[in-house]
Amino acid sequence: MSDGAILQRIGLFIRSSRLEQNKTQGQVALDANLSRSTVSLLERGEVVGLDSLLRVLRVLDALHVLMEFKVNDGPTPLERVNVKKRRQRARPSADKQSPKANW
């Protein structure tokens, strides 16, 4: 999906959420401390600041959509590689070799 298509989808979501709540662009803008034109730009899929998007989502009580962003709290791939490099298999010393199994 292109960036433009994603912005359009976000704009449609904002617009439908606003209309479901029977709010005007002016009301959302006032509550979000933004200009009405910024809300209009957002709904049309134009580029606006991330802080503006967050304000509008908060006013529309729609911040829950951001829960789709998953955060992996585990080690990064680079940290995993470094851990693997540090760990080495313990080998028995040359004079203390384990007995061979008789199969």
Buried (B, 14 or more C-beta within 10 A) or exposed (E): EEEEEEBBEBBEBBBEBBEEEEBEBEBBBBBBEBBBEBBBBBBBBBEBEEEBBEBBBEBBEBEEEEEEEEEEEEEEEEEEEEEEEEEEEEEEEEEEEEEEEEE
